[in-house]
Amino acid sequence: MSFDRKIKIAPSILSADFANFGAEIRAIEAEGADWVHVDVMDGHFVPNLTFGPMAVKAFRPHVKTVMDVHLMIAPVDPYIDAYADAGADVLTAHVEAGPHIHRTLQAIRGAGMKAGAALNPGTPAEAVAHLLDLTDLICVMTVNPGFGGQKFIDMTAKIARLRQMIGDRPVHIEIDGGVDPKTAPLVARAGADVLVAGSAVFRGGSVDKPEVYGQNIREIRAAAEGVWA
Ligand SMILES: O=C(CO)[C@@H](O)[C@H](O)COP(=O)(O)O
């Protein structure tokens, strides 16, 4: 997985048909997704439950791009090897999920994955100030995690601060929650390069109407890239 700061659209399969993940993943990739974002929720760190490492391992053969796994679980450390075995390319843990995020990021890299650190809306950019050399991606939550389809919370000041703190390190800034063609330019202008979008990608489409996914992905990408025009 090479590093660049081009805009990447990462559809969240939280908004896909849960009875048809393989076909949904193949459809979004065929329609232009750069990464596939997989939301793991434990019903404890967040008030919702999705799936665990066995399901993620079953997704792996369908993902030809980058499998970006966002853990909304606590604790994280006992499960790192299971997600490495499942084939995650990027494994992101929340800084709020435990007292030892530094150790967690080291363990994620040690298991051969790219390491991400996620920040809830109430957590300041400074929470990752001493983690930047251990981190490949900072995920800025623009909703309170747990559900798709929520209203975007403006975190542009935090994103801009992170971009300044990161400097020339090869660290992605990923935005997660409420990303659509209206909010994408705001976060891209502030310095984000990976845009997770669930409802705004899957809305109106299906595996039988995948061209809608393609249109939705293109609209988000064009809106984000438009800030550089
Ligand atoms: O992690 C989460 C929610 O906790 C996200 O990945 C959502 O799935 C994004 O969904 P939309 O806000 O784009 O519908």
The ligand as an ORCA input file, in Angstrom:
! r2SCAN-3c Opt
* xyz 0 1
  O     -18.114      4.692     11.626
  C     -19.157      5.075     11.198
  C     -20.312      5.282     12.098
  O     -19.885      5.033     13.381
  C     -19.253      5.414      9.773
  O     -18.320      4.730      8.958
  C     -20.578      5.464      9.144
  O     -20.904      4.235      8.563
  C     -20.597      6.517      8.096
  O     -21.875      6.523      7.589
  P     -22.490      7.816      6.903
  O     -22.484      8.906      7.929
  O     -21.603      8.136      5.749
  O     -23.851      7.356      6.518
*
